[in-house]
Amino acid sequence: MATTATIAKAEDRAAVTHAARLEHVSKSFGGPAGQQLVLDDISLDVAPGEFVTLLGASGCGKSTLLNLVAGLDRPSAGSIETPGGRPALMFQEHALFPWLTAGKNIELALRLRGVPKAERRDEAERLLELVRLNGSYGKRVHELSGGMRQRVALARALAQDSDLLLMDEPFAALDAITRDVLHDELTRIWRETKLSVLFVTHNVREAVRLAERVVLLSSRPGRIAREWTIEIPQPRRIEDAAVAELSVEITEELRGEIRRHGQH
C-alpha cells in the first residue's frame, strides 16, 4: 500500500510542468587568450518522466551543460530551473569508495539525504534489488565487475531520491555486451520509476536506443543544432532496423556539424 508521503510526492510530481528548464544559458571560461564561449544561448526543457539524450562531438560542451544543470557550476548568462530540487548525477567513472561495500556506498548517499540509520540497510538492499544486484550488499568494489560497479553507482544515484537523473556517459568505458545489458536495465528502471533522465553521450546508436528525444549540440560554441523525437516503441534493441536507420540520419547531421566547425 502506498504511504501518505509517497502519494504526496507523486501528486507533487504530477503538478510540475518540467523537470529541468534552461533558458538562454551561456557559459564562458577564462584563459590566457581571454574568454572562451563554450555554450551559447541554450534553451531546453526536460518534461517530467522524459528521457532526453544530449549528443555531440567531443568538446562540444555536453558535460559542461550537465554540470550546470547539476549545480556544480553556474552559467555565465541565462537561468536553469530544477523544480524537484538538486538532481542526482552519475559520472562515467563509478566513483565508488573502495573501502566501503556496495551497500555502504549506497547508504552513504542515504545518510547524506537524512534517511534514519535504522532504515538505511533495507533501503540499500531495495535499491540493489532494483538494479538486479541482489545479495551484493557486502561485496567490496574490487569484487565487482565493471558492469556491476556501474549498477551500484546507479543505485547510489537513485538513493538521492531526485526527480531528475543526470548521466554523463556512464557506459562509455564498458564492453559492448555489458553496455547493451545496462541499456536494458536503465530503460526498465526509468520506466518503473518514472524519473526524468538527461543523458550525455557521443554514441549515436546509444542515444537513439535509449531516448524519447535526442538533442544534437554543435561545437565551438555548443548550440542546439537539431532535435529528434524518437517514436520507436520501447523496449528497443541497438541492432533494430529502425534504430539503425535513424542513427544514420543523425550521424550525417553530426558529421555536418563537425565539418562546419573544422573538427577532425
Salt bridges, closest charged atoms under 4 A:
ASP40 OD2 - ARG223 NE 2.64
ASP41 OD1 - HIS24 ND1 2.72
ASP45 OD2 - ARG21 NH2 2.80
GLU50 OE2 - ARG213 NE 2.83
ASP73 OD1 - LYS27 NZ 3.30
GLU81 OE1 - HIS18 NE2 3.09
GLU107 OE1 - LYS104 NZ 3.68
GLU123 OE2 - ARG126 NH2 2.75
GLU125 OE2 - ARG121 NE 3.09
ASP161 OD2 - LYS9 NZ 2.80
ASP163 OD1 - ARG13 NE 2.53
GLU169 OE1 - HIS202 ND1 2.57
ASP180 OD2 - ARG237 NH2 2.53
ASP184 OD1 - ARG209 NH2 2.22
ASP184 OD2 - ARG237 NH1 2.84
GLU185 OE2 - ARG132 NH1 3.13
GLU185 OE1 - ARG188 NH2 2.50
GLU192 OE2 - ARG188 NH1 3.40
GLU206 OE2 - HIS183 NE2 2.78
GLU227 OE1 - ARG213 NH1 2.98
GLU239 OE2 - ARG237 NE 3.63
GLU249 OE2 - ARG226 NH2 3.07
GLU252 OE2 - ARG255 NH1 2.88
GLU253 OE1 - ARG226 NH1 3.34
GLU257 OE2 - ARG260 NH2 2.58
GLU257 OE1 - HIS261 NE2 3.54
